[in-house]
């Protein structure tokens, strides 16, 4: 039934909410829907690379679980943010910004944190050194702060590419690779549906953003800047989500991007949301009459740069 469809996953970014991608893949595996390639942004890139390496969702989830239960992760989690709900989290984050703003300007720091924790996490989760070591075609997206263009990684060293795709601007420092100064791919590809179309002709996209709710008070410049960024991100995500053949939106809105301690519930949200979409997926595969993109690659948008065979 799927021989005329090359199914590609487009896994969006969203911090801890991106763990729902593993639940999505678990459901697809159980229903024997073959994944032929993966495009990922930020946490979607890390989850996608983990599955592309193992090709076994149980092994991928077990590896993630082992990391979340280790002492190193516990120390990182408790030292960065206290427990609390979404509102408490944002209060903590805003307070950190306000307290450190003057110091950061004086010291000309480019981020609130360092990249050590991110690189350590990637080292423990991903064993492969290069894209070519993966069992499944995989690409990840980052954004070049110098040129303002997206950069797509599809070969060469894997872990620096994953770190670049996950480097949240202002929170983690950008990653230097060659001539590029790279940060989180969510700036241009919060859901990488456009890039996924280069890998196949049937796109299943996963949107793990928080829902945008109305606000009644905007009391500071920081409040306004954050709100403007939320509106822009949601607008981009809506447009990109429409480019998928099937869009899966797990119910993860109540989780903040640092909510890794709730990984079991988040993964289950992805699993449940996909189970509900299985009839739609099978129906669209079976009765599809035309395919816009057939096998092979097509040129990317002219604002896109690609890194090929970097060493």
C-alpha positions as CSV (number, residue, x, y, z in Angstrom):
1,X,0.0,0.0,0.0
2,X,2.9,2.4,0.7
3,X,5.1,1.5,-2.3
4,X,4.2,4.6,-4.2
5,X,4.7,6.8,-1.1
6,X,8.1,7.6,0.3
7,X,7.1,8.7,3.8
8,X,9.1,11.4,5.5
9,X,8.8,12.7,9.1
10,X,9.1,16.5,9.6
11,X,9.8,16.8,13.4
12,X,9.4,20.3,14.8
13,X,11.2,22.0,17.7
14,X,9.9,22.7,21.2
15,X,12.4,21.6,23.8
16,X,11.0,18.9,26.1
17,X,7.7,18.9,24.1
18,X,9.8,17.4,21.2
19,X,9.9,14.1,23.1
20,X,6.4,13.5,21.8
21,X,8.1,12.7,18.5
22,X,9.2,9.4,20.0
23,X,5.6,8.5,20.8
24,X,4.6,9.5,17.2
25,X,7.2,7.1,15.8
26,X,6.1,4.4,18.3
27,X,2.6,4.5,16.9
28,X,3.7,4.5,13.3
29,X,5.9,1.5,13.9
30,X,3.1,-0.4,15.6
31,X,0.8,0.3,12.6
32,X,3.6,-0.8,10.2
33,X,3.7,2.6,8.5
34,X,7.3,2.7,7.1
35,X,9.4,5.8,7.7
36,X,11.9,6.3,4.8
37,X,13.6,9.5,6.0
38,X,13.5,12.2,8.7
39,X,13.9,16.0,8.7
40,X,14.3,17.5,12.2
41,X,14.6,20.9,13.9
42,X,16.0,21.4,17.4
43,X,14.6,18.7,19.7
44,X,13.0,17.2,16.6
45,X,16.6,16.8,15.2
46,X,17.8,15.0,18.3
47,X,14.8,12.7,18.5
48,X,15.0,12.1,14.7
49,X,18.7,11.3,14.8
50,X,18.2,8.9,17.7
51,X,15.6,6.9,15.7
52,X,17.6,7.1,12.5
53,X,20.5,5.6,14.4
54,X,18.7,2.8,16.2
55,X,15.7,2.1,13.8
56,X,14.2,0.6,16.9
57,X,11.8,2.9,18.8
58,X,12.0,0.8,22.0
59,X,15.7,1.1,22.1
60,X,15.5,4.9,21.4
61,X,13.1,5.4,24.2
62,X,15.1,3.3,26.6
63,X,18.2,5.3,25.8
64,X,16.4,8.5,26.4
65,X,15.0,7.1,29.7
66,X,18.5,6.1,30.9
67,X,19.7,9.7,30.4
68,X,16.8,11.3,32.2
69,X,17.3,9.0,35.1
70,X,21.0,9.5,35.5
71,X,22.5,11.7,38.2
72,X,24.1,14.1,35.7
73,X,20.7,15.0,34.2
74,X,19.2,15.4,37.7
75,X,21.9,17.9,38.6
76,X,21.5,19.9,35.4
77,X,17.7,20.0,35.8
78,X,17.5,21.0,39.4
79,X,20.3,23.6,39.1
80,X,18.7,25.5,36.1
81,X,15.0,25.7,37.0
82,X,12.9,25.1,40.0
83,X,9.8,23.0,39.8
84,X,6.5,24.7,38.9
85,X,3.9,25.2,36.2
86,X,4.1,27.2,33.0
87,X,3.5,30.5,34.7
88,X,6.0,29.9,37.4
89,X,8.6,28.8,34.8
90,X,8.2,32.0,32.8
91,X,8.4,34.1,36.0
92,X,11.7,32.4,36.8
93,X,13.0,32.8,33.3
94,X,12.1,36.5,33.1
95,X,13.7,37.1,36.5
96,X,16.9,35.5,35.3
97,X,16.9,37.8,32.2
98,X,16.3,40.9,34.2
99,X,18.9,40.1,36.8
100,X,21.6,39.2,34.3
101,X,20.8,41.8,31.6
102,X,23.1,44.5,33.0
103,X,25.9,42.0,33.7
104,X,25.6,40.4,30.2
105,X,25.8,43.8,28.5
106,X,28.8,44.8,30.5
107,X,30.6,41.6,29.9
108,X,29.3,41.3,26.3
109,X,28.1,37.8,26.8
110,X,26.2,36.2,23.9
111,X,24.1,33.8,26.0
112,X,22.8,33.1,29.5
113,X,24.2,29.6,29.5
114,X,27.0,27.6,28.0
115,X,26.9,24.8,25.5
116,X,28.4,22.1,27.8
117,X,25.2,20.6,29.0
118,X,23.8,20.4,25.4
119,X,26.9,18.7,24.0
120,X,27.0,16.3,26.9
121,X,23.4,15.3,26.4
122,X,24.0,14.7,22.7
123,X,27.1,12.7,23.4
124,X,25.1,10.4,25.7
125,X,22.1,10.1,23.5
126,X,23.7,9.7,20.1
127,X,26.5,7.3,19.5
128,X,27.0,7.8,15.7
129,X,29.7,10.2,14.6
130,X,28.6,11.0,11.1
131,X,25.4,11.3,9.1
132,X,26.6,8.5,7.0
133,X,26.6,6.2,10.1
134,X,22.8,6.5,10.5
135,X,20.5,3.7,9.2
136,X,18.0,6.2,7.8
137,X,18.4,9.3,5.6
138,X,18.3,12.3,7.9
139,X,18.7,16.0,7.7
140,X,18.6,18.7,10.4
141,X,18.2,22.5,10.1
142,X,20.0,25.4,11.7
143,X,20.1,29.1,11.0
144,X,23.1,31.2,10.2
145,X,23.2,34.4,12.2
146,X,25.6,36.0,9.9
147,X,23.8,35.7,6.6
148,X,20.3,35.2,8.0
149,X,19.8,32.0,5.9
150,X,18.9,28.5,6.9
151,X,21.6,25.8,6.7
152,X,20.7,22.2,6.1
153,X,23.0,19.4,7.2
154,X,22.8,16.1,5.5
155,X,26.3,14.6,5.7
156,X,29.6,14.8,7.6
157,X,29.9,15.3,11.4
158,X,26.6,14.7,13.1
159,X,26.9,15.9,16.7
160,X,28.0,19.5,15.9
161,X,25.1,19.8,13.5
162,X,22.6,18.6,16.1
163,X,24.0,21.1,18.6
164,X,23.7,23.9,16.1
165,X,20.1,23.0,15.3
166,X,19.3,23.1,19.1
167,X,21.2,26.2,20.2
168,X,18.4,28.4,21.5
169,X,19.3,32.0,20.8
170,X,20.2,33.9,24.0
171,X,20.0,30.8,26.1
172,X,22.8,28.8,24.5
173,X,25.7,30.2,22.5
174,X,25.7,29.8,18.7
175,X,27.8,27.1,17.2
176,X,30.6,27.9,14.8
177,X,31.0,25.6,11.9
178,X,33.2,26.8,9.1
179,X,32.1,30.2,8.0
180,X,28.7,29.9,9.8
181,X,27.6,31.1,13.2
182,X,24.6,28.8,13.8
183,X,21.6,28.7,16.1
184,X,18.3,26.9,16.6
185,X,16.6,26.0,13.3
186,X,13.3,27.1,14.7
187,X,13.9,30.6,13.5
188,X,13.1,29.6,9.9
189,X,11.9,26.0,10.2
190,X,9.9,25.5,13.3
191,X,8.3,22.5,11.4
192,X,10.7,21.4,8.6
193,X,8.0,20.4,6.1
194,X,9.7,22.3,3.2
195,X,13.0,20.4,3.8
196,X,11.2,17.1,4.2
197,X,9.8,17.4,0.7
198,X,13.4,17.0,-0.6
199,X,13.5,13.5,0.9
200,X,10.2,12.0,-0.1
201,X,6.7,12.6,-1.4
202,X,4.4,12.0,1.6
203,X,5.1,14.2,4.6
204,X,3.9,13.5,8.1
205,X,4.7,16.6,10.2
206,X,4.6,16.9,14.0
207,X,3.9,20.2,15.6
208,X,4.8,20.4,19.3
209,X,4.4,24.1,20.0
210,X,2.4,25.5,22.9
211,X,-1.0,26.9,22.0
212,X,-1.1,30.7,21.8
213,X,-3.5,32.1,24.4
214,X,-4.8,35.6,24.8
215,X,-3.0,37.9,27.3
216,X,-4.4,40.8,29.3
217,X,-1.3,42.4,30.6
218,X,2.0,43.4,28.9
219,X,3.9,45.3,31.6
220,X,7.5,45.5,30.3
221,X,9.6,45.7,27.1
222,X,10.6,42.0,27.8
223,X,6.9,41.0,28.0
224,X,6.3,42.6,24.6
225,X,9.4,41.2,22.9
226,X,8.5,37.7,24.1
227,X,4.9,38.1,23.0
228,X,5.9,39.3,19.6
229,X,8.2,36.3,19.1
230,X,5.4,34.0,20.1
231,X,3.0,35.5,17.5
232,X,5.7,35.3,14.8
233,X,6.5,31.7,15.6
234,X,2.9,30.6,15.5
235,X,2.3,32.4,12.2
236,X,5.3,30.5,10.7
237,X,4.2,27.2,12.2
238,X,0.7,27.5,10.8
239,X,2.0,28.1,7.2
240,X,4.6,25.3,7.4
241,X,2.1,22.8,8.9
242,X,-0.2,23.3,6.0
243,X,2.5,22.0,3.6
244,X,2.3,18.5,5.2
245,X,0.1,15.7,3.9
246,X,-0.7,14.9,7.6
247,X,-0.2,17.2,10.6
248,X,0.0,15.6,14.0
249,X,-0.4,18.0,17.0
250,X,0.2,16.2,20.3
251,X,-1.5,17.7,23.4
252,X,1.7,19.0,24.9
253,X,0.8,22.7,25.4
254,X,0.9,22.5,29.2
255,X,4.6,21.6,29.1
256,X,7.4,24.1,29.0
257,X,10.5,23.6,27.0
258,X,12.5,22.5,30.1
259,X,9.9,20.0,31.3
260,X,12.0,16.9,30.7
261,X,11.1,15.3,34.0
262,X,7.6,14.6,32.5
263,X,9.1,12.7,29.5
264,X,6.8,9.7,29.9
265,X,3.7,11.8,29.7
266,X,5.0,13.8,26.8
267,X,5.9,10.6,24.8
268,X,2.5,9.2,25.5
269,X,0.9,12.4,24.2
270,X,2.7,11.9,20.9
271,X,1.6,8.2,20.8
272,X,-2.0,9.0,21.5
273,X,-2.2,11.8,19.0
274,X,-0.8,9.6,16.3
275,X,-3.1,6.7,17.0
276,X,-6.0,9.1,16.4
277,X,-4.5,10.1,13.0
278,X,-3.8,6.6,11.8
279,X,-7.1,6.3,9.8
280,X,-6.3,9.6,8.1
281,X,-2.8,8.6,7.3
282,X,-3.8,5.2,5.8
283,X,-6.7,6.8,3.9
284,X,-4.4,9.5,2.3
285,X,-1.8,6.9,1.4
286,X,-4.3,4.6,-0.2
287,X,-6.5,7.0,-2.2
288,X,-4.0,9.6,-3.2
289,X,-4.3,10.4,-6.9
290,X,-1.4,12.7,-7.5
291,X,2.0,13.3,-5.9
292,X,3.7,16.7,-6.2
293,X,7.2,15.6,-5.4
294,X,8.3,12.2,-6.7
295,X,11.5,10.4,-5.6
296,X,14.7,12.3,-5.7
297,X,15.8,15.8,-4.6
298,X,14.6,19.2,-5.8
299,X,16.3,22.5,-5.3
300,X,15.7,24.3,-2.1
301,X,14.3,27.8,-1.7
302,X,16.9,30.4,-2.9
303,X,17.3,31.7,0.7
304,X,18.7,28.3,1.7
305,X,22.3,27.3,2.1
306,X,23.3,23.7,2.2
307,X,26.4,22.2,3.8
308,X,27.4,19.0,1.9
309,X,30.4,16.8,2.7
310,X,31.8,19.1,5.4
311,X,34.4,17.3,7.5
